[in-house]
């Protein structure tokens, strides 16, 4: 077998052919021997036990029986037919039943020949197995069998075309007989010894055909370790390359602007976490390396002040700064906040969004190019080609996962050398996910709230409690507070029994009548000018209640709003519930979040609601969310090999992930260029991966 057997098209495997190859490609993405070898079982069944028919009991679920088919018949009429086989052994009689592919089985099954039948038993008069795994006894004895039978993921189309689990097992057996222990070792002897890992050939064979449960466990561990190790190697190398090869501007001055603001205009004492993060950023910018730092801070933790201080460091060193936000609302909020903080400093701050008039836009362009504009805040309008800076020194990107890679890259090319980059997110990212998705960035965390902030009290209430909830809202409004009421839908859905926004608005208007109460309404289908008008009324305190959809999830800062009511809260994801709750608790008053639901709750919805009531810690919430939803959903379309892992699971395998990262760090510390003879295997894999960017499936 040639060394590049992994690249052999799957149609050349004995028993596959062009038609099956086409189906395997369409349904499972399997195109080559390598794809098939890395298509792992999702569970295993112990088939060491054989039952006699008279030993069967209803409490047993899956059984394996040896017997002969003595009779075949079709039962029923029209579409409701089934093929029934009488199956006997020396102790009794049972039935085997097929509802699909009846003609195929009727034509191919042999009467009075010993078969091994495996499947889930049912009892309707006599015992039966529907759609059993069936194999002639003589073939069963001749094949390579392990103590545990692999069960591979499948699809409806594969089942329809008779590519059963038994056929997948046969293809794997054929593959392993052809390649004959030809897998190349990918890890160094030192790592193998240190972490007591089985070799690659043993791991691959036992992942598909385990000889015992212990060896299966060790083999799967080794493959997971390997997969996560090489992801961490690439991320750590990217980080090192950026720091050593990509030059950054040296900001070695902590000058007049920074010190004047810090000593004379800072409206509050920084928290310990904020001071630590600013120190980390100063350290990055003073080295001459290119800063690429991720700033995680829960809702209301004070990321904006860190962003302002970062901008001042750039300005003190003769450079400009920009802050880019994903929505106009969020950009406006940043502009208002930054302008207010810097209004007595003489630093010029402007905003650029799609709605800025042409005349103002021209002035902004001119002041950017002549250097008189210090800080520009805006949306994706900042990355337009006509937006040119005199000398952009730092770019701050808020909620950066909402921007595409190409969009961010445009912003980074706004100067000769790339500006220092600070990306901020209010979406707490679990450590395991940050380690894998953002392993190439340096990470800072603001993990304490500013002094004076009170924790938002969260309660869960059912629809029957609505009158008492409304009474509570009226009490809060009497105190001069304001209220959000958020709905998941805009229009009524026939399939879902949820209150929609318009019904909710009418209900609120009835219970909170004008002129005593004023109510705003905001949703995504409104014209931007109408939305802004309603938002501004609420911000100014002209309305006491804001009825809205999730458009207010980010971007609205109303310290006077003390209550967040989330209707049909079971329909929201955990991180979204947490973001919505973050709209209140921004002032010194005690704030509340009320989760309204019906009594019909799934166990997962109950877990989400219980988590929200139990904690306001965004990182704790993110860990639960990760377990419930998985990494793909949690991070949206963020592109990374981590979301297409073949065998590892970053939620369940976070301990292996941490071990793999430690191992990768050790390799790069002891052999920075990966040139030692002992690391030859690792070097070969890294060279291949970097030439086939993102093709993790070929690491075998």
C-alpha positions in Angstrom: 0.0 0.0 0.0 1.5 3.4 -1.0 2.2 5.9 1.8 -0.5 8.2 0.5 -3.2 5.6 0.9 -5.3 8.2 2.7 -5.8 10.1 -0.5 -7.1 7.0 -2.5 -10.6 7.7 -3.8 -13.1 5.6 -1.8 -14.6 4.0 -5.0 -11.4 1.9 -5.3 -12.1 0.1 -2.1 -13.3 -3.4 -2.8 -17.1 -3.5 -2.3 -17.7 0.2 -2.8 -17.7 1.2 -6.5 -18.8 4.5 -8.1 -22.5 4.4 -7.1 -21.9 3.8 -3.4 -18.9 6.2 -3.4 -21.2 9.0 -4.7 -23.7 8.3 -2.0 -21.0 8.2 0.7 -19.7 11.5 -0.5 -23.2 13.2 -0.6 -24.4 11.9 2.8 -21.2 11.6 4.9 -18.6 13.6 3.1 -16.5 10.5 2.7 -14.4 10.8 -0.5 -11.1 9.0 0.3 -9.6 6.1 2.4 -8.6 8.8 4.9 -12.1 10.1 5.2 -13.4 6.5 5.9 -10.6 5.7 8.4 -11.5 8.9 10.3 -15.3 8.2 10.3 -15.5 6.9 13.8 -18.4 4.9 15.5 -20.6 6.9 17.8 -21.2 3.9 20.1 -20.4 0.2 20.5 -22.5 -2.8 21.3 -21.2 -5.9 23.2 -22.0 -8.9 21.1 -20.2 -11.5 23.0 -23.4 -13.1 24.3 -25.7 -15.3 22.3 -29.3 -16.0 23.5 -31.5 -19.1 23.1 -35.0 -18.1 22.1 -36.4 -19.7 25.4 -34.0 -17.4 27.3 -35.5 -14.2 26.0 -37.3 -12.0 28.6 -39.1 -8.6 28.1 -36.5 -6.8 30.3 -33.7 -7.6 27.8 -33.4 -4.9 25.1 -30.9 -5.9 22.4 -30.2 -9.6 21.8 -28.2 -11.8 19.5 -29.7 -15.2 18.5 -28.5 -18.0 16.2 -31.2 -19.8 14.2 -32.7 -20.6 10.8 -35.4 -19.0 8.7 -38.0 -21.6 8.0 -40.7 -19.5 6.3 -41.2 -16.0 4.7 -44.5 -14.3 4.2 -45.9 -10.8 3.4 -48.5 -9.6 5.9 -51.0 -6.7 5.4 -52.4 -4.8 2.5 -51.3 -1.8 0.4 -48.7 0.4 2.0 -49.2 -1.2 5.4 -47.4 -4.5 4.4 -44.5 -6.1 6.2 -42.3 -9.0 5.5 -42.3 -11.6 8.3 -39.7 -14.4 8.7 -40.2 -17.4 11.0 -37.0 -17.8 12.9 -36.2 -21.0 14.9 -33.6 -22.5 17.1 -33.6 -25.7 19.1 -35.5 -24.1 22.0 -38.3 -22.1 20.3 -39.7 -19.8 17.6 -39.7 -16.0 17.1 -40.2 -13.6 14.2 -38.0 -11.2 12.2 -39.9 -8.3 10.6 -39.1 -5.8 7.8 -41.2 -2.8 6.9 -38.7 -1.4 4.4 -36.7 -3.0 1.6 -39.0 -6.0 1.7 -38.3 -7.2 -1.9 -34.5 -7.0 -1.3 -34.8 -9.3 1.8 -37.4 -11.6 0.3 -35.1 -12.3 -2.7 -31.8 -12.5 -0.8 -32.7 -14.4 2.4 -31.9 -18.2 2.4 -34.3 -20.7 4.1 -33.0 -23.3 6.5 -29.5 -21.7 6.6 -28.1 -20.7 10.0 -28.1 -17.0 10.6 -27.0 -14.7 13.4 -29.8 -12.2 14.1 -29.2 -9.1 16.3 -31.6 -6.3 17.3 -34.1 -4.9 19.7 -36.7 -7.3 20.8 -40.4 -6.7 21.2 -43.2 -9.0 22.2 -46.6 -9.1 20.5 -47.7 -12.7 21.3 -44.3 -14.0 20.4 -40.9 -12.3 20.4 -39.8 -10.4 17.3 -37.0 -8.2 16.0 -37.8 -5.4 13.5 -35.1 -4.8 10.9 -32.5 -7.1 12.5 -28.8 -7.1 11.7 -28.6 -10.4 9.9 -25.5 -12.4 8.9 -25.0 -16.0 7.7 -23.4 -17.9 10.6 -20.5 -19.1 8.4 -19.7 -15.5 7.3 -20.1 -14.3 10.9 -17.5 -16.8 12.1 -15.1 -16.0 9.3 -15.1 -12.2 9.8 -12.9 -10.2 12.0 -15.0 -9.6 15.1 -14.2 -7.7 18.2 -15.8 -8.0 21.6 -17.6 -4.7 20.9 -19.4 -4.0 17.6 -19.1 -0.5 16.3 -22.3 1.4 15.4 -21.6 4.2 12.9 -23.7 7.4 12.3 -26.1 7.0 9.4 -28.7 8.9 7.4 -32.1 8.2 6.0 -30.8 8.0 2.4 -28.1 5.5 3.4 -30.7 3.3 5.0 -33.0 3.5 2.0 -30.1 2.5 -0.3 -29.2 -0.5 2.0 -26.0 0.9 3.2 -26.6 -0.5 6.7 -24.3 -0.5 9.7 -23.3 -4.1 8.8 -22.1 -2.8 5.4 -20.2 0.0 7.0 -18.5 -2.5 9.2 -17.6 -4.6 6.2 -16.1 -1.6 4.4 -14.0 -0.8 7.5 -12.9 -4.4 7.7 -11.9 -4.2 4.0 -10.1 -0.9 4.5 -8.1 -2.2 7.5 -7.1 -5.4 5.7 -5.8 -3.3 2.7 -3.9 -0.7 4.7 -2.4 -3.4 7.1 -1.0 -1.2 9.9 0.2 1.5 7.5 -0.8 4.5 9.7 2.1 6.8 10.3 2.9 7.8 13.8 2.2 11.5 14.4 3.4 12.1 17.9 6.9 12.1 19.4 8.2 9.2 21.5 8.5 11.6 24.5 4.8 12.6 24.4 3.8 9.0 23.9 5.8 8.0 27.0 4.8 11.0 29.1 1.1 10.7 28.6 1.1 6.8 28.2 -0.5 6.9 24.8 -1.0 3.8 22.6 0.6 4.0 19.1 -1.4 5.2 16.1 -2.0 1.9 14.5 -3.3 0.3 17.7 -5.5 3.4 18.3 -7.0 3.4 14.8 -7.7 -0.3 14.7 -9.2 -0.4 18.2 -11.4 2.7 17.7 -13.1 0.7 15.0 -12.6 -2.9 16.2 -11.9 -2.9 19.9 -10.5 -6.0 21.4 -11.7 -5.0 24.9 -13.3 -2.0 26.7 -10.0 -0.9 28.3 -8.1 -0.8 25.0 -11.0 1.0 23.4 -10.9 3.7 26.1 -7.1 4.2 25.7 -7.4 4.3 21.9 -10.1 6.9 21.9 -8.2 9.0 24.4 -5.1 8.9 22.2 -7.0 10.0 19.1 -8.8 12.8 21.0 -5.5 14.0 22.4 -3.8 14.0 19.0 -6.7 15.9 17.4 -6.7 18.6 20.1 -2.9 18.7 20.3 -2.4 19.7 16.7 -5.2 22.3 16.9 -3.4 23.8 19.9 0.0 23.6 18.1 -1.4 25.6 15.2 -3.0 28.2 17.4 0.1 28.7 19.5 2.3 28.9 16.4 -0.1 31.6 14.9 0.3 33.5 18.1 4.1 33.2 18.1 4.4 34.2 14.4 2.2 37.3 15.0 4.3 38.3 18.0 7.7 37.7 16.4 7.2 38.4 12.7 4.4 41.0 12.5 5.8 44.3 13.6 3.5 46.6 15.6 3.9 50.3 16.5 5.8 50.9 19.7 3.6 52.9 22.2 6.2 53.5 24.9 4.8 56.8 26.2 2.1 57.0 28.9 1.7 60.7 28.2 -0.2 63.8 29.0 -3.6 62.8 27.6 -3.7 59.5 29.4 -2.5 60.9 32.7 -4.7 64.0 32.6 -7.8 61.8 32.0 -6.8 59.2 34.6 -6.0 61.7 37.3 -8.6 64.5 36.6 -11.5 63.2 34.6 -12.0 59.5 35.4 -15.5 59.5 36.9 -14.9 56.5 39.2 -12.1 54.4 40.7 -11.1 51.5 38.3 -11.7 48.0 39.6 -8.8 45.7 40.2 -9.7 43.7 37.1 -9.8 46.9 34.9 -6.4 48.0 36.2 -5.0 44.5 35.4 -6.4 44.6 31.9 -5.1 48.1 31.1 -1.6 46.9 32.4 -1.7 43.9 30.0 -2.7 46.2 27.1 0.1 48.7 28.0 2.6 45.8 28.1 1.5 44.6 24.6 1.7 48.0 23.0 5.1 48.8 24.4 6.9 45.8 23.0 7.0 46.5 19.3 5.0 43.3 18.6 1.5 43.5 17.2 -1.2 43.3 19.8 -4.1 41.0 19.1 -6.0 40.8 22.4 -9.4 39.5 23.2 -11.2 41.4 26.1 -14.0 39.5 27.7 -16.2 41.3 30.1 -19.7 40.5 31.3 -22.5 42.9 30.7 -21.9 46.1 32.7 -18.3 45.2 33.7 -16.8 48.4 32.3 -15.1 47.5 29.0 -15.8 51.0 27.6 -13.4 52.7 30.0 -10.7 50.2 29.1 -11.3 51.0 25.4 -11.0 54.7 26.1 -7.7 54.3 28.0 -6.4 52.2 25.1 -7.3 55.0 22.7 -5.5 57.5 24.9 -2.3 55.4 24.8 -2.4 55.6 21.0 -3.1 59.3 21.0 -0.2 60.1 23.4 2.1 58.3 21.0 0.9 60.4 18.0 -1.6 58.0 16.6 -5.4 57.8 15.9 -7.8 55.2 17.2 -11.1 53.8 16.1 -13.9 51.7 17.7 -16.1 49.6 15.4 -19.5 48.2 16.5 -21.8 45.8 14.6 -25.0 48.0 14.8 -25.8 51.7 14.6 -27.5 51.5 18.0 -24.3 50.1 19.6 -22.1 52.6 17.8 -24.3 55.5 19.0 -24.1 54.2 22.5 -20.3 54.0 22.3 -20.1 57.5 20.8 -22.3 59.0 23.6 -20.3 57.2 26.3 -16.9 58.1 25.0 -17.8 61.7 24.1 -19.1 62.2 27.6 -16.0 60.8 29.2 -13.7 62.9 27.1 -15.7 66.1 26.8 -13.3 68.1 29.0 -10.1 66.8 27.6 -9.9 68.5 24.2 -9.8 65.1 22.4 -11.9 65.0 19.2 -14.4 62.2 18.8 -16.7 61.7 15.8 -19.1 59.0 14.7 -19.4 57.5 11.2 -22.4 55.3 10.3 -24.6 54.8 7.2 -27.0 57.5 8.3 -24.4 60.3 8.6 -25.1 63.0 6.1 -22.8 63.6 3.1 -21.6 67.0 4.3 -20.7 65.7 7.7 -19.1 62.6 6.2 -16.8 64.8 4.0 -15.6 66.7 7.1 -14.9 63.4 8.9 -12.9 62.2 6.0 -10.8 65.4 5.8 -10.1 65.5 9.6 -9.1 61.8 9.5 -6.6 62.4 6.8 -5.1 65.5 8.2 -4.8 63.9 11.7 -7.1 66.4 13.5 -9.6 63.7 14.4 -8.4 61.6 17.3 -11.0 58.9 17.7 -13.5 57.7 15.1 -16.4 55.5 16.3 -18.7 53.7 13.8 -20.2 50.7 12.1 -18.9 48.7 9.1 -18.8 52.2 7.4 -15.3 52.5 8.9 -14.0 49.8 6.6 -15.1 51.6 3.3 -12.1 52.2 1.0 -12.7 56.0 1.1 -12.2 56.1 4.9 -8.4 56.9 5.2 -6.6 57.6 8.4 -3.5 59.7 8.7 -2.0 57.1 11.2 -4.3 54.6 12.7 -2.6 53.1 15.8 -5.3 51.0 17.5 -8.5 49.4 16.2 -11.1 48.3 18.8 -13.8 45.9 17.6 -16.8 45.3 19.7 -18.8 42.1 19.6 -16.2 41.0 17.0 -17.8 37.6 16.2 -20.5 39.5 14.4 -18.0 40.7 11.8 -16.7 38.5 9.0 -13.0 37.8 8.6 -12.8 39.8 5.4 -14.5 42.8 7.1 -12.0 42.8 10.0 -9.1 42.4 7.6 -10.1 45.6 5.7 -9.9 47.6 9.0 -6.5 46.2 9.8 -5.1 47.4 6.5 -5.8 51.0 7.2 -2.1 51.8 7.9 1.4 50.8 6.8 1.8 48.5 9.7 -1.3 46.8 11.1 -2.8 48.7 14.0 -2.9 47.1 17.4 -6.1 45.2 17.7 -8.4 44.9 20.8 -11.5 42.8 20.3 -14.2 43.0 22.9 -17.1 40.8 23.7 -19.9 40.9 26.3 -20.6 37.2 25.5 -18.7 35.3 28.1 -16.8 32.4 26.4 -16.1 29.3 28.4 -12.4 28.6 29.0 -12.5 25.4 26.9 -14.0 27.2 24.0 -11.8 30.3 24.3 -8.7 28.0 24.4 -9.8 26.4 21.1 -11.5 29.2 19.1 -9.3 32.1 20.3 -6.1 30.2 21.2 -4.1 32.5 18.8 -5.2 35.6 20.8 -4.1 36.8 24.2 -7.1 36.9 26.4 -8.0 39.4 29.1 -11.0 39.1 31.4 -12.8 41.7 33.4 -14.3 39.5 36.1 -15.7 41.9 38.6 -18.4 44.6 38.5 -17.8 48.2 39.2 -18.5 49.3 42.8 -22.0 50.3 43.6 -23.6 47.9 41.1 -26.1 45.7 42.7 -26.7 42.1 41.4 -29.9 41.8 39.3 -32.5 39.7 41.2 -34.0 37.1 38.8 -37.2 35.3 39.3 -39.3 32.8 37.3 -43.1 33.4 37.1 -45.8 31.6 35.2 -48.5 33.2 33.1 -51.1 32.9 35.9 -48.9 35.3 38.0 -49.3 38.1 35.4 -51.6 40.3 37.5 -49.1 40.3 40.5 -46.2 41.0 38.0 -48.1 44.0 36.6 -48.8 45.2 40.1 -45.1 45.0 40.8 -44.3 47.0 37.6 -46.7 49.7 38.7 -44.9 50.0 42.1 -41.5 50.3 40.3 -42.9 53.0 37.9 -44.2 54.9 41.0 -40.7 55.1 42.3 -39.7 56.7 39.0 -38.2 53.6 37.4 -38.6 52.3 33.8 -39.4 48.8 32.5 -38.6 46.6 29.5 -41.0 44.0 28.3 -39.4 41.7 25.7 -41.2 39.3 23.4 -39.8 36.6 21.1 -42.2 37.0 18.2 -43.6 39.8 16.0 -46.5 38.0 14.5 -48.7 35.2 15.8 -47.6 31.8 14.8 -50.2 29.1 14.3 -47.8 26.3 15.3 -46.5 27.9 18.5 -48.7 28.9 21.4 -46.9 32.1 22.4 -48.0 35.6 22.9 -46.7 37.8 20.1 -45.5 41.3 20.4 -48.6 43.1 19.1 -50.9 41.2 21.5 -48.5 42.0 24.3 -48.4 45.6 23.4 -52.2 45.8 23.4 -52.3 44.0 26.8 -49.8 46.4 28.3 -51.6 49.4 26.9 -54.9 48.2 28.5 -53.3 47.6 31.9 -51.1 50.7 31.8 -53.5 53.2 30.3 -52.6 56.7 29.0 -52.0 59.4 30.1 -50.9 58.0 33.4 -48.5 55.6 31.6 -46.6 56.1 28.3 -45.5 53.0 26.4 -42.9 52.7 23.6 -42.8 49.8 21.1 -39.7 48.8 19.1 -39.1 45.8 16.8 -37.0 44.9 13.8 -39.5 45.6 11.1 -39.9 49.3 12.0 -38.2 52.0 9.9 -34.9 53.0 11.4 -36.1 56.6 12.0 -39.3 55.3 13.8 -37.2 52.9 15.9 -34.8 55.7 16.9 -37.7 58.0 17.8 -39.2 55.4 20.2 -35.8 54.5 21.6 -35.0 58.1 22.3 -38.4 58.7 24.0 -37.5 55.8 26.4 -33.9 57.0 26.9 -35.2 60.5 27.8 -37.7 59.1 30.3 -40.7 60.2 28.3 -42.1 56.7 28.3 -42.0 54.3 31.3 -42.4 51.0 29.5 -40.5 49.8 26.4 -42.3 46.8 24.7 -39.7 45.3 22.3 -38.3 42.3 20.6 -34.7 41.4 21.1 -33.5 44.4 19.1 -32.7 45.9 22.6 -30.4 43.0 23.4 -27.4 45.2 22.9 -27.0 48.9 22.5 -29.4 50.5 24.9 -28.0 52.0 28.1 -30.8 53.4 30.4 -29.6 53.4 34.0 -33.1 54.3 35.2 -34.5 51.1 33.8 -34.8 48.7 36.7 -37.1 45.8 35.5 -36.7 43.4 32.6 -39.7 41.2 31.9 -39.0 38.5 29.3 -42.1 36.9 27.9 -42.1 33.3 26.8 -38.6 33.1 28.3 -38.4 29.4 27.5 -38.0 30.3 23.8 -34.7 32.2 24.4 -31.2 30.7 24.6 -29.3 31.1 27.8 -26.7 33.7 26.5 -29.6 35.7 25.0 -31.4 35.7 28.3 -28.2 36.8 30.0 -27.7 39.6 27.5 -31.3 40.9 27.9 -30.9 40.8 31.7 -27.8 43.0 31.2 -30.0 45.9 30.0 -31.0 46.5 33.6 -28.8 46.9 36.7 -26.9 49.8 35.2 -27.7 52.3 37.9 -27.4 52.3 41.7 -31.0 51.0 42.2 -31.9 47.4 42.8 -33.0 45.9 39.5 -35.1 42.8 38.6 -35.4 40.3 35.8 -38.7 38.4 35.6 -38.8 35.3 33.4 -42.4 34.7 32.3 -43.4 31.2 30.9 -46.3 28.8 30.4 -46.3 25.6 32.5 -45.3 23.5 29.4 -41.5 23.4 29.8 -39.0 21.0 28.3 -36.3 19.7 30.7 -33.7 21.8 28.8 -35.8 25.0 29.1 -36.2 24.3 32.8 -32.4 24.0 33.1 -32.0 27.4 31.3 -34.5 29.1 33.6 -33.1 27.5 36.8 -29.6 28.6 35.7 -30.7 32.2 35.2 -32.4 32.3 38.6 -29.4 30.7 40.3 -26.5 32.9 39.0 -25.6 36.2 37.3 -22.1 35.0 36.5 -21.8 35.1 32.7 -19.0 32.6 32.6 -21.0 30.0 34.7 -24.0 30.6 32.4 -21.8 30.2 29.3 -20.5 26.8 30.6 -24.1 25.6 31.0 -25.0 27.0 27.5 -22.1 25.2 26.0 -23.2 21.9 27.4 -26.8 22.5 26.2 -26.1 23.8 22.8 -22.7 22.7 21.7 -19.8 24.9 20.3 -21.2 25.3 16.8 -24.4 27.0 17.9 -22.7 29.0 20.7 -20.2 30.7 18.4 -22.3 31.0 15.3 -20.3 31.0 12.1 -16.9 31.5 13.6 -14.6 29.5 11.3 -12.3 27.0 13.0 -11.4 23.4 12.8 -12.7 23.0 16.3 -16.3 22.9 15.0 -15.6 19.9 12.7 -13.7 17.6 15.0 -13.7 13.9 14.1 -13.5 12.3 17.5 -13.0 14.9 20.2 -15.7 16.9 21.9 -14.6 20.2 23.5 -17.4 20.1 26.0 -17.0 16.6 27.3 -13.2 16.4 26.6 -12.2 19.8 28.2 -9.7 17.9 30.5 -8.0 16.3 27.4 -8.0 19.7 25.7 -6.2 21.3 28.6 -3.7 18.5 28.7 -3.1 18.7 24.9 -2.5 22.5 25.2 0.0 22.0 28.0 1.8 19.4 25.8 1.8 21.8 22.8 3.2 24.6 24.9 6.0 22.2 26.2 6.9 21.2 22.6 7.2 24.8 21.5 9.1 25.9 24.6 11.7 23.1 24.3 11.9 23.1 20.5 10.6 26.4 19.1 11.4 25.6 15.5 10.3 21.9 15.8 13.7 20.8 14.4 14.7 18.2 17.0 14.9 14.6 15.6 12.6 13.4 18.4 9.9 15.8 17.0 10.2 14.7 13.4 6.7 13.2 13.4 5.2 16.4 14.8 7.0 18.5 12.3 5.8 16.4 9.3 2.2 16.8 10.5 2.5 20.6 11.1 4.1 21.1 7.6 1.2 19.1 6.1 -1.5 20.9 8.0 -0.1 24.3 7.1 0.0 23.4 3.5 -3.6 22.1 3.7 -5.0 24.8 6.0 -7.8 23.4 8.0 -7.8 19.9 6.7 -7.8 18.2 10.1 -9.1 15.0 8.7 -5.8 14.1 7.2 -3.8 14.0 10.4 -3.8 10.2 10.5 
